[in-house]
Amino acid sequence: MAEDRMSGYQRTDMEAQGAHLHLENMLPTPTLQVVMQAIAASLEALEQKIDTMSMDLGLLLDDHIRLAEGVTANEMELLETTPTVTEANNRLNDVEQHLKVLEARAEEAENSQQQ
């Protein structure tokens, strides 16, 4: 009788295992739709990262352009305010002429004081 009970327990255990396997087979496995939704979500996350990186790169590019424009503006200002060689020579000649005039006046002033 005890053996019948043991064999009954074993049979019940085996039936329970079979029922468990049957339930596992009935559980939903990922369908193509679920897999595609997961892939779509991953792609969307990647697109957002790419968009963020693109915006960051765009801002960096804008900064570089502004810096380049600033340098160009400074160079243009220097070019506009820096005299050409001809202008510099003309100014130098003017200064030399003015210096000669001042020297001549100083000589005249000395001569008039001596007299």
C-alpha positions, 0 to 999 in steps of 0.5 A: 500500500505504501508502494502504491502511495509512492507510485501515486506521488510519483505519477502525480509529480510526473503529471504536474511536470507535464502540466508545467511544460504544457503551460510553458508552451502556452505562454506567449512567445515574442511575436514579430510585432513585439520584436518590431516594436522593440526595434522601433523603440531602439531606432527612435532612441538612436534618432533622438541621440543623433538629433541631439548630437547634430544640434550640438555639432551645429552649435559648435559649427556656429561658434566656429563661424562666429569666431572666424567672422570675428577674426575676419572682422578684426583683420578687415578693421586692421586693413582699413586702419593700416595705411598702405605703403604709399600712404605711409610714405606720404605721411612720412614726407609730410612729417619731414616737411613739417620738421623742416619748417619747425627747424627753419622757424627755430633758426629764425627765432635764434637769429632774431634773438641774437640780433 
